[in-house]
Amino acid sequence: MPSRFLTLADVTEVLNISAPQAYALVRSGDLPAIQIGGRLQWRIESDELEKYIQRMYEETRARNSSDATSSADAG
């Protein structure tokens, strides 16, 4: 059974980003996470990571669509 929760290290590997970048995503609330245990370690639900990835795809598509429209208007 796949793990429900991921560590920040797991997130850095999946997204191919640095540890400070993953921490910033969590701290800003862009990537929902919880803190657990005595050391309050961050854990991210795998479903939340997938939602974040899909949201980034949608934002990228919208930005690219907007850029294409702007370029067509300028030309």
C-alpha angles and dihedrals in degrees: 000000000000117000115262093211131051130201123231087256089057090051092050089053096047094046095034092231134130124268093250090052092052091047090051091052090053096042092049092051093240088119110037113227142159133223117229140175132026092299093047094234117187120249126185123200111237089230090056091052090051090049089051091051092050091048090053090051090052093047091048092050091049092048092048091047090050092048091051091051091049091050092050091050091050094050 
